[in-house]
Amino acid sequence: MFKPKTIFIYLFLISSSLLFSQKEKRINELKSQIATSKNDTQRVIGLVNLSSNLSSSQFKDAITYGNEALAISLKNKYVRGQNLAYNCLADAYWFHSDYDKAQYFYFKAYRLSDSLHDQKAIAFSLYNIGWILCIQQHNYESDKYLYQSLQIYQSLKDTFGLLRIHNAIASYYVDRCHSKEGERKIFRFGYRVF
């Protein structure tokens, strides 16, 4: 008879295998789409999606596809494509723990979003910048980016964006509470309890 632990391990291995094969299938579909794209806009979107799908596992390929999307966008003056490419490059560097380069590309995406007056893209860029500065780099003075993002998501009534930014703010406070040489600080109702 199988033990529960053995069954769990088998189920985990089977589900991991299925997820991996689905991701490989998606990557192959994107490569096929890119190869048959009839215009550069479709090609840029395909390259960005491919880069995003590879950013956590295949860093060099993600950067290559992101740079290709950026080059095509710059050549065609496709500003939204540039914004997408900057974000996917930043994500790849973030997954690779190169926070300085990720921050650089997130700021470039922010500037483009601002020039387009795209509030949702601005909020997303501010979220990314705040995440890098406050949580990854423990720069607690830069929490303004998180709160600016929160204000925009609230004004847009963007439920998914609000979930994302509230999660980031919660992570920020948890990280901040545990930051000073392991000294635990607990925030309750706006007051610190030691």
Beta strands, then each sheet from edge to edge (+ up, - down):
strand 1: 186-188
strand 2: 191-193
sheet 1: 1+ 2-
end
